[in-house]
Amino acid sequence: MTTEQTAGPRTDSDATPGDRAVGPSPDAPLVWDPQSLPPARSESPVRTETEAAIGGLAAGLLAALFAAIMFVGKLTPIWGGWSVGSAAMGSVAVACLAASITGYWRSRTQPGQRWRLTLPSWKFIVDTAAVAVVHVAIAAIVTFGAFTILQQGFRDLLVDGYAAIAAVAVGTGLATYAVYLSVSKLTTVTMSQLLVVFMTLGTFASMAISTDPHWWRYHFSHLGTFGDRGSSLFNVTLIVAGVLVTTFALYVDRDLRLLHDRGVIRSRRTASAVSTLFVLLGIALAGIGIIPINLSVVVHNVFSAGASIVFAVMLVSAPVLLRGMPWQFFLVTAGFFLALVGAGLLHFVLNYFNLTAFELVAYIILFGWIAVFVRFLAAVLRSEERATT
């Protein structure tokens, strides 16, 4: 979305501030006619909780049936090969995929979410797919961690079919319940939190199961070069994170256009410029995972350098692109920039950090700044909404 909505009085009297049009684009309608959209469906939190509980119960019952077919009459390990944990991961993935797509689709007509109805079909599909994939991945990683820890705590234990049924059913039901609630209440802030949680879980899980205990002597990209489960998890984490960042750009674009419409953000090009930078960052992150360093050093480094350059541009251009944001935000941004420069000096000049440590600090700074940026956006939006009521 590259152009802004013409300022003017709203005619959608029952829409919330978050339902304002996000502005036309070459592939979207030029005018958002509220009468052409379905009426806002203001669901109570109780109904959402009820739907999530019913979904979790149904998923748990189906998972129990699946586990009964697989494990009744057998003794099975908690984790390792075909096990209770691997069956739980499979059922969690299928159930959470269905729950995330259903919950995210149903929430699109709720107040504060109707802007998604103005998205072109391909953007809506990509948005939904990214949200679903990241929720499935987080649920699967948490399930993997839980059963791995249980196996370490109960070494050499084999469980009977009834214990296996209970474990698979409970794990699937709880995961489905949590995912449905999450996708039903997504905002820019929660999207950024999902991104941080997903990157953290995926990276640490791949570190924990890496076949090379001394991978850290090289660099983070070394984690994706072994061709095993840990490497696959690391590369998939980067790819999914990249897709999620490009989807996240839609939410940032919407928020920045709202702030420009309300006179907070000065430049009309801010929304398109910042969202474009996030899309480029997402492409770079995905490219790092798609092309591991052992597949092509040059291409991998191009994507890696591209991510660094895009982030540096975000920090340096913030005072211009985001003019109108609170001065406290720019002070924090300056602090992040100085921290990045300091980490670079410690590695490239003083050789105090090895490359892995520098990359770790750089990514903490990257996702930390994104989290702060999004929370400032949300805080300014809330302040503006209070001022207009």
N, C-alpha and C positions, 0 to 999 in steps of 0.2 A: 504494500500500500504506500503510494508515493505522494499523494496529494492530500490536502486537508479538507475538512468539511467547511462549507460556508457557514459563517457564524450567523446565528439567528435564534429566535425564541423557539423553545421546544414545544411540540404539540402533543407529545406522548405524556399525558399528565400523570399516568400511573406508573411510569418507569422510574427506576432508581437512577442516581447519578452514574452508576457503573454501567447502565444500559445505553449510554449515549453512543451515537454513531462514531465509528472509528475512522471514518473518512473513506471516500471512494478511491478506487485504484483502477488501472487499465483492465483488470480482469474481475472487477466487482461492480455492482450497481452504482451509478453516479449519485443517486439519492436514496437515502434510507427512509422509506415510508413506513412508519410504525404500524399503519393499518394493514400493511401487507404481511406482517409477521404474526405468528400465533400469539395469543395473549400470554402475558407473563404468568408462569405457574408458580405461585408462592407457596412452596411446600413447607410444612412445619418440620422442625428438627425431629419431632417424634416419628413422623412418617418416614423420613430418611433412615432413622435408626431402625425402624421396623422392617423396612425393605432390606437393609443390610443384614439384620438378624435372620430374616427368612432366607435370604440368599446364602448366608453362612450355614444355616441348618440344612438346606437342600444339598449344598456342596458336600457337607460332612456326611450325609446319608449316602450319596452316590460314591464318595470316596470309600466309605465303609464297605459298600457292596463290591467295589473293585478290589479292596484289600482282602475281602473274604474269598474271592475267587483265586487270588494269588497266594494266600498264606495259610488258609485253614488246613490243619493237619501237618504243618511243617514247622520246623525250628529255623529261624532266620536271624542273621546278625542285624544289629541296629544300623550299622553303616559298613560299606565295603562291598563292591560288586553289586549284584542284585540283592538288595536289602530293603528293610523297612524304610530307611531314609530315602533311598532312590525312588521307591514307589511313592512316597510322600511328596518328593520334589516334582514328580510327574503330575500327580493329581493337583498339587498346588498351582502349577503352571497353567494347566487347562482351566481350572476353576477361576483363577484370578484373571485370566485373559477374558473370560466371559463376563466376570463381574466388572472389570474395568471398562470394557466397551459399553456394557449396558448402563452402568452408573453414569459414565461421562456423557453418553448420548441423552439420557433422561434429564440431566441437569442443565442442558443447553437452553431451556426456556425459562429457567428460574431468573429472578431479578439479579442483576449483576453479571449474568452469563449470556444474555441474549445477543451480545455483540458477536458471538461465535456463529450466529445464524447468518451474518452478513459475509462470512468468509466464502471464497470460491470453493467449489466442491473438492478440488485437489488439495487445497490447504486444509480443509476440514478433515479430509481423510488422513493426511500426514499428521495433523495435530492429534487426532484420536489414536492413530497407530503408535505415535511416539509416547503418549501418555500410557497406553496399554502396555507397551513393551517395557518401559522403565518400571512400572508397578509389578509386572510379572517377574522381571529380573530381580528386583529387591526382595520380593516374597520368596523366590527360589533361593537366593543367597542366604537369607535369614534361615530358611528351612535347612539348607546345607550346613550352616554353622551350628544350628541347634542339635541336629542328629550327629554331627561330627563330635561335638563336645560330649554328648551322651555316650557315644561309643568309647571315648577316652575315659569317661568316668566309670563305665561298666565294661571293662575290657574282657573279651572272650565270652560275653554273655550272648546267648541265643534266646530269642523270645518266641513264644508260641503264637498261633494264629489269632487268638483273641486279643492279646496285647498288641499285635501288629495292626489289627483292625482299629483298636482304640487310638493308637498313635497316629495313623494315617488320617482317620476321620477328624480328630481334634485339630491336628495341624492344618488340614485343608479348610475346615470350617472357620477357624480363627483368622487365617490368612485372607479368606474370601470376605469375611466381615470387615476387616480392617481396610482392604483395598477398595471395597464399595464406598465406604465412608470417605476415604481419601479423594477419590475421583469426583465425588459428588460436591466437594467444597473447594475445588482448586481455584487459587488466585495466583497472582504474580509472586507473592511471598512464598506460598506453599510450593510453587513450581521451583523456585530457587532452592528451597530446603530439600526437595526431592533430588535435585541435581547434586547437591553437596553430599547427601546421604548415600546416593547411588555410587558416586565416584569414590567415596571413602570405603564403603563396604566392598565394592568390586576390587579396588586396588589392594586393600589389606587382605582380602581373601586370596587373591592371586599371589601375594607375598608369602602367605602362610603355607600354601601348597606348592610353592615353586620347588623344582627338583634341584636347583642350584642354591644352596644355603648362603653362598657368598655373592649373589647377584648384585648386591648393593655396592660392591667394589667398582662397578662399571657405571651404570646409569639405569634409570627407570625403564628405558626402552629395552634393556636386556631381558626384562621379565617376559617380553612377548616373543622371544626367539627360540624357545625350547621345543615347541611343537607338542606340548602336553596340555593337561587340563588347566594348569595355572596360566600358561601362556595364552591359551584360548580365552580364558576368563578375562585376562588383562586386556587383550585386544578387543573383545566384544564390549567390555566396559567402556572403552574409549569411543567405539563406534556408536553405541547407544547414547552415551553422554553427548556426543556431537549432534545426533539427531534431536535430542531433547533440548539442546541449546538453540537450535534453529526454530523449534516450536516455541521455546521460551521467548524468542524474539517477537512473536505475535502478541504476547501479553505485554511486553515492554512497549511495543508500538502503540497498543491501545491506551496504556496509561499515559504515555507522553503526549498523545493527541488530546486526551482529556485535559491535561494540564495546560497545553497550548490554547485550547478552546476557552479555558478559564483565565487566560492571561498570565499564567505563572511562567511557563516556558516561552522565551522570547521569539525564537526562530521557528518558522513553520517547517523547516527542513530537519529539525532535530529528530523527530520520530523516525523518519525514513533513514536518516544517516546512522542513528544508534542501532536500529534494528538490523540494518545491513551489516554493521560491524559484528553484531552477535551472530548473524548467519555465517559470515566469514569465519568467525571463531569456531562455530559448530562444524563447519566443513573441514577446518584444519584439524580439530580433535578427532573427527571420524577418520580422516586420512591417515593420521598417526597409527590408528588401530588397523586400518585396512592394509596398509603397507608397512609391515614390521621392518625393523632396521636390517635384519638378515635377508630380507627379500630385495630391498633396494635402499642402500645407504643414502643416495642422493635424494630420491623422492621422499623418503621418510624425514630427512632433515629439512627438506623444503616445507613440509607440513608443520614440523615442529617449530621451525623458525617463523613460519607464518602465524602460528598461534601466538608466539611471543610478540611479534610485531603488531598484530591486531590489538592485543591487550595494551601494549605501550601506547598505541594511538588513542585508545579509549581514555587512558589516564591523562595523557598530555592534552588532548582536545576537550576534555570535560569542561574546563572553564568557559569555552566558547560554545560547544554544542549544547551544554546543559545550563546555559545562562538563565538565571531565574530561580534555580534551586537554592536552598538555604546555604549560607556561608559555611556552616558547620560541615556540610557534605564535602565542600571543596577542601576544607582543612583536613578531613579524614582521607580524602583522595590523595592529597599531597603526602600524607604520612605513608600511605601504601606505596606511592611512587618512590619515596626515599628509602623505604624498606627494600624494595626491589633493587634499587641501585646499590644499596649497601650489601645485599646478598651477592650481587654481581662482583663487587669489589673483593669480597671475601673469597670468592672462587677464582676469578680470572686474574686478579692482581696479587693477592696475598696467599693464594693457595691454601687457605684455611679450610674451606669446604671442598669436598670432592664433588663431582658432577651430580651424583645422586642427591646429595644434601641440597645443592643449589636448586635442582629441579623440584624437590619436595617443598622448599621454601617458596619457590616461584608459584607453584600450583596452590599452595595455601593462600598466598597473597591474591592470586587470581580469583579463586572462588570466595575468599573472604570479602574482596571488594564487590563482587557481584551481589553477595548477600546484603552488604551495607547499602549499596546503591538501590536495590529493590525495596528495602525497608524504608529508606528515605522517601522513595516514590510513594509508597503506601501512606506514610505519615503525612506527606504534603497533600495527597488526595483527601485523606480524612479531614485535615484542617480546612480544606476548601469546601468540603461538603457541609461541615459545621457552620462555616461562614455564610453559606447560602441558605441555611434553614432558619 
